[in-house]
Every structure is written in structure tokens, then in C-alpha cells.
Amino acid sequence: MANEMQKTTPFGMRDKVGYMFGDFANDFTFILSSSFLMKFYTDVMGVSAGVVGMIMMIARFVDAFTDVTMGQIVDRSKPTKDGKFRPWLKRMCGPVAIASFLIFQSGLAGMSYGFKVVWLFVTYILWGSIFYTSVNIPYGSMASAISADPKDRAELSTWRTIGSTLAGLVIGVGTPMVAYVTVNGQTVLSGSRMTIIAGVFSVCAILCYLLCFHLVRERVDVPANNSKMDIGKMLKSVFTNRALLGIIAAALFLLLAMLTMQGMAGYVFPNFYGSAAAQSTASLLSSVLILLVCAPFASKLASRFGKKELATVSCIVATVLEVICFVLKPANVWVYVGFYCAAFICLGFFNTIIWAMITDVIDDSEVRNGIREDGTIYAVYSFARKLGQAFSSGLTGGLLTMIGYSAATAFDPEVTMGIFNISCIAPAIGFVAVALSLFFIYPLTKQKVEENVAALAQRHNK
């Protein structure tokens, strides 16, 4: 049972700010990995982009086991005086931060190729498949325990997006300004600087996790699920849950679009346009615009039109923007920055409300099955997000290899034009796939969500 102090403390700004810090902490390692790991290992460590992408894909398939296992552990764990989910933040913040730091060790660049591949594989598995999973699953599941009110949960989703955006601002703007140096007139990544940056961000991640732990309170009792684990029944429940399948498909393609945009930024700005400053500016503008446009208006628009409806339209607009950019092929880097930021705002609307959509899926599952499985459903969703990350890395690495990218050919005209084309086409495919997944698969319209909330309120008050 959640302790009485947590129950009687009303939901408020303390919880929202605390939950924001939780995602801030997550993204200090997640965004760093998704935006700079490929660049670091191709340009500093000398590992093929295809090999890096393949390792990242393999690691995500390991998550098929670790994510669901962690979801089951969370669902079956007994609440403590600090709640059911919060204790995991304090337990695992150190290991996830240390593992992230170990990935970016430029001092090992002189080791054999095989050693560097093994080092990447082991440290990446430790970070993403084990430690990140063990803190992210409880953190995401915790939203349902902070408040039972759908409006409060929508606000938590918004503040989580604010945390993610602020992390993106710090990492996306600060890292290129510090990590890149000019060598013989070319903009290149400094390995030693990246190692220092990874260490600083790891410390920041620990501090933010601890702030989340101390500020957030759990008010909704989520008892341990002591029923016998039935893998077949669980898989049947997942694959017959249309809402979960829809949000999984949407999340996978959303990550494909978002992470390809972020990952290719590390190539298109310094290599095609020759401007690391433009990369920092693009990250700064997109983050600020999300805070000024998406954060204050996404919840209001979702309340009026519906979360599904808002997300679908925003992804269609983003697709159109990417296609226009590809056709125009702007020679001026600032025109490209404009298209990049506009597409990111569209993505930001979906990202702002997606966490509230997960609680809608959890509610829908409870309405249909009579069992609340916050941890398991969030774990399955988290696995889908990691697949999106993996496919993005695998696709990016494979396409870069296909166009002949290597440290030696990084500035060849044919290669840089290929980089530009990838930076537009891959996100466009991802955005249109998100819109189609939401429109044809995801069933939770505004009306359906309201019906589920009313049904659960009546059931819980009996």
C-alpha cells in the first residue's frame, strides 16, 4: 500500500516537475546514444556503419526478453513505503549512467577492430537492454500510480515531453558546439571530447533520477500481481489488444522518423552543409518551438479533438514537409533548418500526448480484461520503442554503408548527396507509416477514451 503521506499529498506542480526530471534523466543517455553513437563509432572508433547498426538491432531483440521480464517483475513487486515504482529509480540510476559512459571510450580507438566491436556490443547491451530497461519500465508505469485522473495523467505526459525536450536542448545544442573540431577545413568529431561529454551527462542523469524520486508521490494503490505467469495467455492478450498493437506500430514508426532525423543530423549538417553550428541551431530552435507551441497547446487540442486525431494529422503534415524538402533540395542550410524544425514541431505534438495515450491503452485493457497490468503493457510498449530505435540505427547504418560512407569518403560529393536524400526520405516514410497505423489500427478515439474512463470510475466506486 502506498503510505498515507503520499495518499494525502495532493497532486500538483511538485509531481509534474519531478516526473519531468525523470524523462530528463532518461534522455541524458538515450538521446546521446541515438544522436551520436553511430557518428562516434564510425568516425572515431573506425567501425563500419553497417556493423554498428547491426549491433544496435541485435541488442533490441534482446530487449524482447528483458523488457517483458522487467514488466513482470514490476507488476509482481510489492509496494514499499516509497511506493511500488519509485524505488527502482534510486536503485538503478547509477548502473545505467555508468554503462552509458562506458560506451563512449575514445581511449580504446587504437585497439583491434574485433575488440572495439565486442566492447560496443557488451556495453550497449548493459546500458540499453538491462540497466535502462530496469529504470525506464518502472518510471513509465509510475504515471498510473501518481494519479487516477485522466487530466492529471495528460499533464504528466506533457511535463514528460518538456523533460525530453529540455534534454534534447542540452544535448542537441551543447554537444555539437563542444564535440566538433575543424581539421584541415573539415568539421570532424573529437573522440576525447565525446568521452568527457558522456561522463558529464551520466552524472546529470543520476542527479535528475534522484530529483524525480524525491519530488514524485504515488497515490494510487497498485497491488502486486500474484497470479501465475502464463506466457501464452500474456502473448494472446497482447496480440488481441488492438489498442496496444496500434500504439506499438505507431511508436515503432515514430521512433524510426524521429531518431533517423536526429541521427542523420550528425551527418547532414557537418558533411553535406559543413556547419556544426547549424546543427546546434536546429536543435535549439526545434526544442524551443516544442516548448512554446507543443507543450502549451497539445493537451488542449487533444482534449478538444482527441489524442488519436491530433497525432494522425500532425504526422501527415510532417510527411508533406519532408517530401517538399527532398524535392527542393535547399542549398542554403538555414532553409533546411526551417524544414527540420517544422517537421519536429509536428512530431512534438504526438510526442507530447503519447504517454497519455499509453494510460488510455492500460485503461482500455482493464475495461476489457478486468486486470490492470501497467508494468507489462508499458514493457511491451517500451520494447516497441526500442525496436524503433534499433530499426532506425540499422536502417541508418545500412543506408550509409550503401552509399559508400566511411571516414575516408565522408566528404565525397556523391556520398554527401546520398546523406541529404536519406535525411528526408527515411523520416517521411516513418511519418506516413505512423499516420496509417493510427488511422487504421488504433481504435481509441476521443469518444472511446471517455467511455472507458466512465466505465472504470463506475467499477472502482462499487
Secondary structure as GFF3:
##gff-version 3
##sequence-region A 1 462
A	DSSP	alpha_helix	4	8	.	.	.	ID=ss1
A	DSSP	alpha_helix	13	39	.	.	.	ID=ss2
A	DSSP	pi_helix	40	44	.	.	.	ID=ss3
A	DSSP	alpha_helix	49	76	.	.	.	ID=ss4
A	DSSP	alpha_helix	86	103	.	.	.	ID=ss5
A	DSSP	three_ten_helix	106	108	.	.	.	ID=ss6
A	DSSP	alpha_helix	113	124	.	.	.	ID=ss7
A	DSSP	pi_helix	125	132	.	.	.	ID=ss8
A	DSSP	alpha_helix	133	141	.	.	.	ID=ss9
A	DSSP	alpha_helix	143	146	.	.	.	ID=ss10
A	DSSP	alpha_helix	150	179	.	.	.	ID=ss11
A	DSSP	beta_strand	180	183	.	.	.	ID=ss12
A	DSSP	beta_strand	186	189	.	.	.	ID=ss13
A	DSSP	alpha_helix	191	215	.	.	.	ID=ss14
A	DSSP	alpha_helix	231	239	.	.	.	ID=ss15
A	DSSP	alpha_helix	242	267	.	.	.	ID=ss16
A	DSSP	pi_helix	268	272	.	.	.	ID=ss17
A	DSSP	alpha_helix	276	289	.	.	.	ID=ss18
A	DSSP	pi_helix	290	294	.	.	.	ID=ss19
A	DSSP	alpha_helix	295	305	.	.	.	ID=ss20
A	DSSP	alpha_helix	307	328	.	.	.	ID=ss21
A	DSSP	alpha_helix	333	369	.	.	.	ID=ss22
A	DSSP	alpha_helix	374	402	.	.	.	ID=ss23
A	DSSP	alpha_helix	413	440	.	.	.	ID=ss24
A	DSSP	alpha_helix	446	460	.	.	.	ID=ss25
###
